[in-house]
């Protein structure tokens, strides 16, 4: 029971620490640029993605990820039944490998889609 509480508290502290570091560092950088006389327009991006493009990117990445997981399950099944690889190794290894390949492919396709 105590371990679960410790894990929850640790995760909360880590998330809080990351958020604190991000915002405090960002604030210090902006103050330093303002002191040097930089224009405030550098803080804002001129290029905004349209909502339809954002949804296309999300759907594309999820689709490629799920296809990678599905192919990983299929290849893991082939490895386990035909080649005699242990079930845990076959499934876990190929699922993570193919999911990683799917995420990389989705990233590459997203870069091409964002350029257009």
N, C-alpha and C positions, 0 to 999 in steps of 0.2 A: 504494500500500500504506500509506503514511504517513497519507494522508487518511482512510482507513477507521478507523484506530486513533484519530486525532484526533477524529473524529465520535463514536466509542464513548465515549471519555474525557469529551468535552464533555457528552454525554447523561447519563452517570453523575453528573457534577458537578452538573448542573442538577437532576436528580431528588433527589440528596442535599441540595442547598441548599434546595429547596422543603420537603422533609420536616423538615429541621433548623429552618427558620424557623417552620413550623407548630407543631411541638412546643415549641420554646423560647418562642414567643409565648403559646401556650396555658398553659404553666407559669407565666410571669410574670403573666398575667391572674389565674390562680387564686390565686397567692400574694398578689397585691394585694387580692383580695376577702377572703381569709382574714385578712389583717392588719386589714382594716376591720371584721371581725367578721361577715361574711356567713355564712349557713347553707350547709353543704356540699350540701344537697339541690338547690341550683340547678344543680349540675354534671350532674345526671342527669335525663333526660327521663322523664316519667311515661307518655308515649304511645309504645308500641312497636308496630311493625307485625307482624302475624302472618306466619309463613313462607308461608302460602298466598297472602296478599295481596302479599307481596314477589314471588313467582313470577308472579302475575298481572300485576303492574306491569312486570316484565322482559319477559315474553312480549308484552304489549301494545305496549310501546315498540319491541321488535325487529320485530314484525309490521308496525307502521305505517311504520317505517324501511324495511324491505324492500319494502313496497308502494310507497313513494315512489321508491325506486331503480328498481323495475320500471317504474313510470309514466314516470320520467325517461328510461329507455332507449327506451321506446316513442315518446315525444314527440321524442326526439333522432333516432330513425330517420325519423320523419315529416318533421322539419325538414331532414334531410340528403337524403332521396330526393325529396321533393315540392317543397321550396322552394329547394334548392340551397345550403344553408348548409354550410360546411366541416365535415367529419366530426368533427374534434377539438373544434371549438367547439360544435357541436350536441350531441354526447354529453356532454362534460364539463360544459357549462353547465347542461343540463337535469337531469343526474343530481344535481349538487350542489344545484341549486335545489329539486328535488322531495324530495331527502333532507332538506334543511333544513325544508321545509314539513312533511314527515312527522315529524321530530323535534319540531317545535312542536306539531303535532296530538297526538302521543303525550304530550307534557308536559301539554297541556290536558286530555286524557282521564284522565291519571294523577291530576291534581288533583281531578277530579270523583270518581274511584274512591276516592281516599283519604278524601274527605269522608264517604262513605257508610259 
